[in-house]
Amino acid sequence: MFIGEYNHTIDAKGRLIIPSRYREELGENFKVTKGFDGCLFAYDNSDWNRLQEKLAALPLANKESRVLNRFFLGSAMDAEFDKQGRILVTAPLRDHAGLNKDVVLVGVGNHIEIWSRERWETADVDDVDDIAGKLEEMGLTL
């Protein structure tokens, strides 16, 4: 399970250091794709395969299903670490997440979110009280 928050930088070539704790869980090869709210998602291969199976089960005749498949699968990249524990993030993914220099990596259970520092600071992570009130509606109680 991915947990915690780490601050790093991405260089001009798109190389991003992944914290060693995350590297161990991701394995040698993993996937990075567009995420919600203007960030990126990184999945180890087993969780990626589960996500891909769920997407494949969606009805192809449904427009929203096709859009969701394009969003996640069409933008996905295979990632692997260099000797310094960095990955090379493609330009389209960097553009989607607004990654220029300061980056925040956040473990959220089965995947990692990769945020630009600016977007992370304005994300709705402090809206917990409102969200907690809606958990019961979604069938989740803590």
Salt bridges, closest charged atoms under 4 A:
ASP11 OD2 - ARG15 NE 2.59
ASP47 OD1 - ARG50 NH2 2.53
ASP78 OD1 - LYS31 NZ 2.64
ASP82 OD2 - ARG86 NE 2.71
GLU113 OE2 - HIS111 NE2 3.97
GLU121 OE2 - ARG117 NH1 3.78
